[in-house]
Amino acid sequence: MTISNYLACPECDLLLRQVMFKKGETAHCPRCHYLLRKPQNDSILYTLVLSLTGLFLMIPANMLPIMSIKVLGNTQEGTLWGGVLTLFNEGMWAVAIVVFLASMLFPILSILLAFVISAHLYFNRFHRYLMIGLRLLHAIEEWAMLEVYLMGIIVACVKLSSMSELKFGLGLSAFILLLLVSVTLSSHFDSTLFWQKIEQLHLKKQRKQNAHHGQ
Ligand SMILES: [Zn+2]
């Protein structure tokens, strides 16, 4: 038996046998009753559908105007990408880079990775890069902070609305929808299930290869 067949309770560090959880089963730590696993049936399908929705929302959220401001008869429209460029041109390149990474690049990457991985698993396709992809997804998720940026937009809007005529654009609606999709996505994401599925597909492929060599 290898060490990978064990897991430690995150709460009390009790070492537990890693068992294959059945569908719809809830698992608690026998010592401290910590909820180790909630039933997340269809997590792979949910992830596939939600990430696909998210990918479509990415385009209007990033490209359509978040808001428009009327100053002296001139209407100025602000997109997320335009905001990043303005920050950069104003010399605030450090802020521009953080905003770009946290509100555009990392969310796009994490939704794209979630889509590619769940599509592979849903259609039972193994690829040796799935493991790296899932690890990368965990790392990126901590840096994708759409909600932080949304707070910034709201604060900016409230400040500006007292000074000028301000209208919210379609981009903001898309952005809020995207935020809801990504929150739902991460709450339905069952990483244990994903790892188990990858392992299963890997073993299946190895067995197939061994059988092939044996002939
Ligand atoms: Zn415990």
Boltz pocket constraint, residues with backbone or C-beta under 6 A from the ligand:
constraints:
  - pocket:
      binder: B
      contacts: [[A, 9], [A, 10], [A, 11], [A, 12], [A, 13], [A, 14], [A, 29], [A, 30], [A, 31], [A, 32], [A, 33], [A, 34]]
      max_distance: 6.0
